[in-house]
Amino acid sequence: MSEGKKGPGRGGWLVIIAAVVIGLGLVRGNGHDDATSADPSPSAAAPSAPSSGGAPPSGTAPSAGSPAAPSKPSGPYDPADYAAPVRQYAAEAGVDPQLLMAILYNESYKPHDPELERAWQRSKPDASFGIANMHRAAFDDTKPGRPFASRQWEELPDDRTLAVQAAAWHLHDLAAQLPAHPSAPLTRNELMALGYNAGAGNMLAFARGVKIGSQAQSYLDRLRDNWAKSGAAVK
């Protein structure tokens, strides 16, 4: 999610990764940071559970009642590996699991390695964290009263299921702000995805029929491209 803050872009991430690899001796990622920035339309707004060390088996979900201590993810990242927590937390938050999975695919442009994320955040303090690319303000606004209320934004790189849960509830909060009958020729899921990327203020503007700019349109195009495989992943 961009929340109106422009990241380094795909090419920029290659430079960043090379610098981090030299400095930390890491060769794990391939990609970029929260690059899809919002349109300069109306004001933008700002999105858990236990982790398995790498990708959890797609047929099992983590226990909601007793979180395990998270361990650092490693190896290649594929959003489809997180189908079980996507289904679990989408149901918990009352959102479409296909939408939540499509958001993960949209946000997978970035190399989701904990050390790479933290290295970039040290030079860009407002960077996003975790596989759902969530900013601190969005996480802190979303967590009160939720099952992950005691968790911290800094945990997101190391706990991928926490990132899924927080993103699910952020989508829930965006859905609650949408009018019952938007004027725009967009689905509610598409508007929520634009809100996730560009902020609630822009989402509401788009719902009123404000023209979508090029960067938000790019995010929407990717969502549509990822839609079918997201549905297959969460079946």
Secondary structure, 3 states (H helix, E strand, C coil): CCCCCCCCHHHHHHHHHHHHHHHHCCCCCCCCCCCCCCCCCCCCCCCCCCCCCCCCCCCCCCCCCCCCCCCCCCCCCCHHHHHHHHHHHHHHHCCCHHHHHHHHHHHHHCCCCHHHHHHHHHHCCCCCECCCCECHHHHHHHCCCCCCCCCCHHHCCCCHHHHHHHHHHHHHHHHHHCCCCCCCCCCHHHHHHHHHHHCHHHHHHHHCCCCCCHHHHHHHHHHHHHHHHHHHHCC
